[in-house]
């Protein structure tokens, strides 16, 4: 199996792990989902001149597009990991996982910071943990899945 294919599959597994960790946190604490992905999608669509419609339909499309951007980020990061793994010696899963998680966290939060929708310097500890834990789950799962496919 090609390194990119293994990376895509591993990234998909990692994205599932991230979603399970996020929704598990929401279930345990009774918290709502973040509106940031939808806000990012809405701003990007506006800047690209892509109409999302009006009212409730616009909100729903922005929410769907935000979720899809998350899936694309996770799967694309897995593919990039596959390319890197093809060219470099493998790190242990416990080393590669946190690095992958941090990279995807930066990739996921970067647009919302660049668009000035959030400022991580104002986040409290609970907000940081709510963001770090799912991304760590992504990284560890992606690294382990890639190793299993290797």
N, C-alpha and C positions, 0 to 999 in steps of 0.2 A: 504494500500500500504506500502511496506517495506521502511524503512528509506533510504537504499541505492538506491532503485529505485527512490524515491522522489528526492534524491540528484543528481542522474544522470540526471533526467529530468530538475531539477532546474539549474544544471551546463550547460546543453545544451542551456537553455534559456539565461543564463548569457553569454555564449560564443557568441551567436547570438547578444546580446546587445553590447558586446565588438567589434565584427566585424562591426556592424552598426556605432558605435562611431568612430572607426578607419577609415572606408571608408568615413564617413561623413566629418571627418577632412581632408582627402585627397581630397575630392571633393571641400570643401570650400577653402582650401589653395592651391590647385593644386600641392600638394606634391606627391612624389612617395612613393611606399610601402617600408618598411624596407627589406633589404637583409639579416638581421641577422638570421631569422629563417632558411633560406636556407643554410647559412653558418654553422649554428649549425648542421643541419641535415647532411650536407656533411661531416663535421668533425667526427660526431658520426658514420656515415656509414663507413668512412675510418678506424676508430679505431676498429670497429666491423668486418672489413673485408668483408663488403657487397658492391659489385660493383654497382655503379650507371650508368655505361656506360661511354661514352666519349662525348665531345663537347656539342652541344645543348641538346641532350637527357639527359646528366648528369645534366646540369643546370635545366632542366625542372623537373627531378626527385627530385633534391634537393629542389626546390621550393615547389613541392607538398608534400614532406616529412616534410618540415618545417611547412607548413600549417597544416598538419595532427598532428604533435606534439603539435601545439597550441590547436587543438580541443581535443586531448587526455588530455592535461593539464587542460583545462576548465571543461571537463566532470568528470575527476577523482577528481578534487578539489570539485566539487559538491557532489560526492559520499562520500568523506571524511567529508564534512560538514554534510551530512546526518547522518553519524556514530557519529559525535560529538554531533549533536542535539539530537540523541537518548539517549545519556548518560548525557547530561547537560541541565539545564533550558535554554529556548530560550532567546536570546538577542533581543532587538528591531531591526527591519530592519535597522534603521539609525545607529545603533552601529555595527551590524554584517556585513553590507554591506562594509564599509571601511576596516574592518579587513579581510574579504574574498578577497577584491580587492588587498590589500597589500600582502596577502599570495600568490595569483596567480601571481601578478607582480614579486614577488621574485622567484617563481617557473619558470616563463617564462624567466626571465632575468638571473637567476642563471647559467644555462649552458653556455650562451654566455660570462658571466664574467669569469667563471671557465676556459673556453677555450681561454680566452684572446682575444676575438673578439670585446669586447667593455669594456669601463671603465666609469661607471656612474659618477665618480668624475669629468669627463671632459665634461659632458652634460651641455648644456645651459638651461635656463628656458623653452624655447619653447620645447626642447626635453623632459624635465621632464613632462611638461603639456601634451604633445602628448602621453606619456606613462601612466601617472596617470589617466587621464580622462576616457579612455576606460576601464581600470582595475577597476575604481570606478563604472562604468556602469555595469561591470560584477558582482561585489560584491553586489551592490544594487539589481540588477535583480535576481541573484541567491537566495539571502536571501528572497526577496519578493515572488519569485516563490515557494520556499520551504514552506514558511508560507502559501501560498494559497493552496498548496497540502496537508498540514498538517490537 
